[in-house]
Amino acid sequence: MIERDLRNKLKYLSTKYPVVSLTGPRQSGKSTLLQELFYDYQYVNLENIDIRRSATDDPRGFLEKYERAIIDEAQYTPELFSYIQVKTDATNEVGQYILSGSQNFLLLKSISQSLAGRVGSATLLPLSLRELRKWKPSLTNEDIIFQGGYPRIYNVNLLPGVFYEDYIKTYINRDVNELLRVRDIASFGKFLQLLAMRAGQTLNIATLANDCDIKVDTANSWLSILESSFVIYLLQPYYSNIGKRLTKSPKLYFYDSGLLCHLLKIRTVAEMLDNPMFGSIFENFTVVELYKDYINQGAAPRLYFMQDSNGNEVDIVDDTNTAVKMYEIKSGKTAKPEFAKALNLFAGELGVAPEDRFVVYRGEELKMVGVSYIGIGLVGCL
């Protein structure tokens, strides 16, 4: 299997908490990773109706039967969580249960209600650039951007178009249907495509709802589920006291660039590179790669963007660590001083040191006055 960077965090959490929870999008490899990492645990999947009924009808007996267990799709039996609380409180042992699930909203709701303070939490996102290049160095950055990071594409050499078409029908539509009872799947499909066309842009929900011919409340509900299912990522604006009128709406991104390309009806790497939206696709990929790097290290990323009323913008303000870092993202291969104009403007006003200012592009690493130009592979390594 492709080695996942999250391994160390999961192992660490299992030595500190009685329960560990793993969330993430469907098909990101959660079950595979947990069974490989905790090979001496029993594995039970509550998507199986008979096993789920056993857990619901006799939760105490179920937990006695499955001790030190991985309980997959745990959100299907919320009744079980209070019994897990009682049992783990009584034994006071670490690493008793590993809970995972793909309907993250329901899983986290049950955890917060019954297991608060007893759970170490982690999130497994699609494969990162670092994980894929380590596994198969011959893959180019462009290959990975186009194909995305879902393990099945690489494990069985599956065509991305086949995978993503099935993924949308089988998982995204099903989750939204189960949680929101969406009756008009065609409108939801159009909604997804409109979101893809807005990747890398500030989100105007009223305009989005109008273009899709749905109510604003409906758009908000669909966005909420897509966000909690790790389909879309909303990058929030950075607020400071620099005396400018700043944008207050978030920017929209997709957690997986392969899914984004599929929704944009891009079918080859060559089509992607020639597409007018490639700049937005590359920006999307870069933002999420930095987010993945922090998540895989066990850190809580604090990423933002800045945009003023004059159109000046910085793509990433990274406030995760003590020193703030700023990134401008350009999809070209030729370094140009004007790439860093807005970056240096905002960085100067915020007091961000020159060594913490970066332009991410597809060329080679180099330094210009007041800023470093780096390739996508260095994002998260600085």
C-alpha positions in Angstrom: 0.0 0.0 0.0 1.0 3.6 -0.4 2.5 4.7 3.0 0.5 7.5 4.6 2.1 10.4 6.5 -0.7 10.3 9.1 0.6 7.0 10.5 2.7 8.5 13.3 -0.1 10.8 14.6 -2.6 7.9 14.7 -0.1 5.7 16.6 0.6 8.5 19.0 -3.1 9.2 19.7 -3.7 5.5 20.5 -1.2 5.7 23.3 -2.8 8.8 24.9 -6.6 8.4 24.5 -9.0 5.5 25.2 -10.7 6.3 21.8 -9.3 7.5 18.5 -11.5 8.8 15.8 -10.5 9.1 12.1 -12.6 11.1 9.7 -12.1 12.1 6.1 -13.8 11.8 2.7 -15.1 8.5 1.4 -12.5 6.4 -0.4 -9.5 8.3 1.1 -8.1 5.0 2.5 -9.3 5.2 6.2 -10.2 1.5 6.5 -7.1 0.3 4.7 -4.8 2.5 6.8 -6.4 1.5 10.2 -6.4 -2.2 9.4 -2.7 -2.1 8.4 -1.7 0.1 11.3 -3.7 -1.6 14.0 -3.4 -5.1 12.6 -3.9 -6.7 16.1 -7.3 -5.1 16.6 -10.6 -6.7 15.6 -12.3 -5.0 12.7 -16.0 -4.5 12.4 -17.9 -2.5 9.8 -21.3 -1.1 10.9 -22.3 -0.6 7.2 -23.2 -4.3 7.5 -26.9 -4.4 8.4 -26.7 -7.5 10.6 -23.7 -6.2 12.6 -25.3 -2.9 13.0 -28.5 -4.5 14.3 -26.4 -6.4 16.9 -24.7 -3.2 18.0 -28.1 -1.4 18.3 -30.0 -4.2 20.0 -27.3 -5.1 22.6 -24.6 -2.5 22.7 -23.2 -3.8 26.0 -22.9 -7.3 24.6 -21.5 -6.0 21.3 -18.6 -4.1 23.1 -17.8 -7.2 25.2 -17.5 -9.2 21.9 -15.4 -6.6 20.2 -12.7 -5.4 22.5 -9.7 -3.4 21.2 -11.6 -2.9 18.0 -11.7 -0.7 14.9 -15.4 0.2 14.5 -15.9 1.4 10.9 -18.8 3.6 9.9 -19.5 4.2 13.6 -22.0 7.0 12.9 -24.7 4.5 12.0 -25.1 3.5 15.7 -25.1 6.6 17.8 -26.6 4.6 20.7 -23.2 2.8 21.0 -21.2 5.9 22.0 -22.6 6.3 25.5 -21.8 2.6 26.2 -18.2 3.2 24.9 -18.0 6.1 27.3 -19.0 4.0 30.3 -16.7 1.1 29.4 -13.6 3.2 28.7 -14.2 5.2 31.9 -14.3 2.0 33.9 -11.2 0.5 32.4 -9.2 3.7 32.0 -7.1 2.1 29.3 -5.7 3.9 26.2 -6.2 2.7 22.7 -9.4 0.6 23.3 -11.4 1.7 20.3 -10.7 3.2 16.9 -13.8 4.9 15.4 -14.0 5.8 11.8 -16.7 7.0 9.4 -17.3 8.9 6.2 -20.4 10.8 7.3 -18.3 13.1 9.3 -21.1 15.4 10.5 -22.9 12.5 12.2 -19.8 10.9 13.6 -18.5 14.1 15.1 -22.0 14.9 16.5 -22.1 11.6 18.4 -18.5 12.0 19.6 -19.2 15.5 21.0 -22.4 14.3 22.7 -20.9 11.3 24.5 -17.2 11.1 24.2 -15.9 14.7 24.6 -12.5 14.7 26.2 -11.9 11.0 25.7 -11.1 11.0 21.9 -8.0 11.8 20.0 -9.1 13.0 16.5 -7.4 12.8 13.2 -8.4 13.4 9.5 -7.2 11.4 6.5 -7.5 13.4 3.3 -6.7 12.1 -0.2 -3.0 11.3 -1.0 -0.7 14.3 -0.9 2.0 15.2 -3.4 4.7 14.1 -1.0 3.1 10.7 -0.4 2.6 10.0 -4.1 6.0 11.1 -5.2 7.6 9.0 -2.5 5.6 6.0 -3.6 6.2 6.6 -7.4 8.9 9.2 -8.2 8.1 9.0 -11.9 4.7 10.7 -11.4 4.9 14.4 -12.4 3.3 17.2 -10.5 0.9 17.7 -13.5 -0.1 14.0 -13.4 -1.0 14.2 -9.7 -2.9 17.5 -10.1 -5.0 16.0 -12.9 -5.5 12.5 -11.4 -6.1 13.7 -7.8 -5.2 11.9 -4.6 -7.7 9.0 -4.2 -5.8 5.8 -3.6 -7.9 3.5 -5.7 -6.9 5.4 -8.9 -3.3 4.4 -8.2 -3.7 1.0 -6.5 -5.6 -0.5 -9.4 -4.5 1.8 -12.2 -8.1 3.1 -12.6 -8.9 5.8 -15.2 -9.7 9.1 -13.2 -12.8 9.7 -15.3 -14.3 6.3 -14.4 -13.4 6.7 -10.8 -14.9 10.2 -10.3 -18.1 9.5 -12.2 -18.7 6.6 -9.9 -17.6 8.6 -6.9 -20.1 11.3 -7.5 -23.0 8.9 -8.1 -22.2 6.4 -5.4 -20.8 8.6 -2.5 -21.5 12.3 -2.9 -25.0 12.0 -4.1 -25.8 9.3 -1.6 -24.5 11.2 1.4 -26.4 14.4 0.5 -29.5 12.3 -0.1 -29.2 10.5 3.3 -28.5 13.7 5.2 -30.7 16.2 3.4 -33.2 14.2 1.4 -32.4 15.9 -1.9 -35.1 15.2 -4.3 -33.7 16.9 -7.4 -30.3 15.2 -8.0 -30.0 17.0 -11.4 -30.0 20.4 -9.6 -27.4 19.1 -7.2 -25.3 17.9 -10.1 -25.5 21.4 -11.6 -24.7 22.9 -8.2 -21.4 20.8 -8.1 -20.4 22.0 -11.6 -21.1 25.6 -10.7 -18.9 25.2 -7.6 -16.1 23.8 -9.8 -16.3 26.8 -12.1 -15.9 29.0 -9.0 -12.8 27.3 -7.6 -10.3 29.8 -6.4 -12.9 32.6 -6.3 -14.6 34.3 -3.4 -17.9 32.7 -2.7 -21.1 34.7 -3.4 -23.9 32.3 -2.1 -26.7 34.5 -3.4 -25.3 34.5 -7.0 -24.6 30.8 -6.8 -28.1 30.0 -5.6 -29.6 32.2 -8.4 -27.5 30.5 -11.1 -28.6 27.1 -9.9 -32.2 28.2 -9.5 -32.4 27.2 -5.8 -33.0 29.0 -2.6 -30.2 30.5 -0.6 -31.0 28.3 2.4 -30.8 25.2 0.1 -27.4 26.4 -1.2 -26.2 26.9 2.4 -27.3 23.4 3.4 -25.6 21.8 0.4 -22.4 23.7 1.0 -22.4 22.7 4.7 -22.7 19.0 3.8 -20.1 19.2 1.1 -17.7 20.9 3.5 -18.3 18.4 6.3 -17.8 15.6 3.8 -14.4 17.0 2.8 -15.5 17.7 -0.8 -15.1 21.5 -0.6 -12.8 23.6 1.5 -13.6 27.2 2.4 -10.5 29.4 3.0 -11.5 32.2 5.3 -10.2 35.8 4.9 -7.5 37.2 7.1 -8.4 40.1 9.3 -5.9 42.6 10.6 -5.6 46.2 11.7 -3.9 47.5 8.5 -6.6 50.0 7.8 -7.9 48.5 4.5 -11.3 47.4 3.4 -10.9 43.6 3.1 -13.0 41.0 1.6 -15.2 39.1 4.1 -16.4 36.2 2.0 -14.4 32.9 1.9 -12.7 31.5 -1.1 -13.9 28.2 -2.5 -11.6 25.2 -3.1 -12.0 21.4 -3.6 -10.1 19.0 -1.4 -9.2 17.0 -4.5 -8.0 18.5 -7.7 -8.8 15.4 -9.7 -12.5 15.7 -8.8 -12.3 19.4 -9.7 -10.8 18.5 -13.1 -13.5 15.9 -13.7 -16.3 18.4 -12.8 -14.7 20.9 -15.3 -14.9 18.1 -17.9 -11.1 18.0 -18.3 -10.1 14.5 -19.5 -6.3 14.6 -20.0 -3.3 16.4 -18.6 -2.9 18.3 -21.9 -6.5 19.5 -21.7 -5.8 20.7 -18.1 -2.7 22.6 -19.1 -4.5 24.3 -21.9 -7.7 25.0 -19.9 -8.4 28.7 -19.1 -9.0 27.6 -15.5 -5.6 26.0 -15.1 -4.4 28.9 -12.9 -7.3 28.3 -10.5 -6.7 24.5 -10.6 -3.0 25.0 -9.7 -4.0 27.5 -6.9 -6.6 25.0 -5.6 -4.0 22.2 -5.5 -1.4 24.3 -3.8 -3.7 25.6 -1.0 -4.9 22.1 -0.2 -1.4 20.7 -0.3 -0.3 23.0 2.4 -3.5 22.2 4.4 -2.7 18.4 4.0 0.8 18.8 5.1 -0.3 20.3 8.4 -3.1 17.8 8.9 -0.7 14.9 8.3 1.8 16.3 10.8 -1.0 16.5 13.4 -1.1 20.3 13.4 -4.2 22.4 13.2 -3.7 24.6 10.1 -4.6 28.3 10.3 -4.6 29.3 6.7 -6.3 32.4 5.3 -6.2 34.8 2.3 -6.2 38.5 1.9 -7.9 40.7 -0.7 -8.7 44.4 -0.5 -11.2 46.6 -2.4 -8.5 47.6 -4.9 -8.1 44.0 -6.1 -4.8 43.4 -4.4 -4.6 39.8 -3.1 -2.4 37.3 -1.4 -3.4 33.7 -1.9 -2.3 32.3 1.5 -1.6 33.8 4.8 -0.2 31.0 7.0 -0.7 31.9 10.7 -0.2 28.3 12.0 3.2 28.9 13.6 4.8 31.8 15.4 6.1 33.5 12.3 3.4 34.4 9.7 4.2 33.2 6.2 2.6 34.5 3.0 2.3 32.7 -0.4 1.4 34.0 -3.8 0.5 31.2 -6.3 1.2 31.4 -10.0 0.8 28.5 -12.5 3.5 29.7 -14.9 7.1 28.4 -15.2 8.7 31.8 -15.6 9.5 33.9 -12.6 8.5 37.5 -12.9 9.0 40.3 -10.3 5.4 41.5 -10.7 4.2 38.1 -9.2 5.3 39.4 -5.8 3.8 42.9 -6.0 0.7 42.4 -3.9 2.5 39.9 -1.7 5.2 42.4 -0.8 2.6 45.1 -0.3 0.6 43.1 2.3 3.7 41.5 3.8 5.2 44.9 4.4 2.1 46.2 6.1 1.9 43.1 8.3 5.6 43.0 9.2 6.1 39.6 7.5 9.9 39.0 7.1 11.3 38.7 3.6 12.4 35.1 4.3 8.8 34.2 5.0 7.4 35.5 1.7 7.1 33.0 -1.1 5.8 32.8 -4.7 4.8 29.2 -5.6 5.1 28.5 -9.3 6.1 25.7 -11.6 9.7 26.8 -12.2 12.9 26.3 -10.3 13.7 27.6 -6.9 15.3 31.1 -6.9 15.4 34.3 -4.9 14.5 37.8 -6.0 14.5 41.0 -3.9 12.3 40.5 -0.9 10.8 37.1 -1.9 11.7 33.4 -2.7 10.3 31.6 -5.7 9.7 27.9 -4.9 8.2 24.9 -6.7 5.0 23.2 -5.5 7.1 20.3 -4.0 8.6 22.7 -1.3 5.2 23.8 0.0 4.9 22.6 3.6 8.7 21.8 3.8 9.8 25.3 4.8 
